[in-house]
Amino acid sequence: MREVWATKHRPKGMNQFMGQEHLRAEFEEILKGAPMQHYLFYSPEPGTGKTTMAEILADGLDYQMHRYNASSKRQRGIDFVEEELAPLSRLGQYESIFFLDEADQLTDAAQSALKGVVEDAQGFFILTCNDLTKVSRWLQSRCQVRTFKPLSDDEMYERLVVISKAEGETIPARQLLRIIGAHTGDLRNAIGALQAMCSLPEGEREAFTISLDAP
């Protein structure tokens, strides 16, 4: 129980990745040798697999992945873009992915500077955002924008069953369905709820899942 299950059971390859069937063929071709590009992964909902897909690409291509998060005050401004991102992306390390989570939190000045950094990068950028309207159209134009959809209930159910079995747990369908209903489309939070439930004694699990629907 010490390890967070959403991290422990994060898919390692496309064969384990759930959902986003409309994007799967494109990324599978990249893993087979098609040219990599700069991407902007967008979804208004959390837990749809944006970060996981970036990791699958990095692992499958054997690229080094540099991670940043624009929700951090230090990594949302122009100083960060000009003093850290720009020099790192020009070192000639072409087999690199510069992953910038929550790019919609970048300041306007940082976004303006970033468009030039992306354009001249020796390596590839993958940005994520939850609000596409907050990402400048100039920055969007330098990336391939891909929309990640919420996972279906069936996809979430299948993944929760796999994780339950891997953890040696047999969970009644009604309890899994309550977890899914309380976290519609958000697999990461659903896995967190599954872990929380499995940390409880058997006699308390039913009440826990029922309580997920409480206001």
Secondary structure, 3 states (H helix, E strand, C coil): CCCCHHHHCCCCCCCCCCCCHHHHHHHHHHHHCCCCCCEEEECCCCCCCHHHHHHHHHHHHCCEEEEEECCCHHHCCHHHHHHHHHHHCCCCCCCEEEEEECHHHCCHHHHHHHHHHHHHCCCEEEEEECCHHHCCHHHHCCCEEEECCCCCHHHHHHHHHHHHHHCCCCCCHHHHHHHHHHCCCCHHHHHHHHHHHHCCCHHHHHHHHHHCCCC
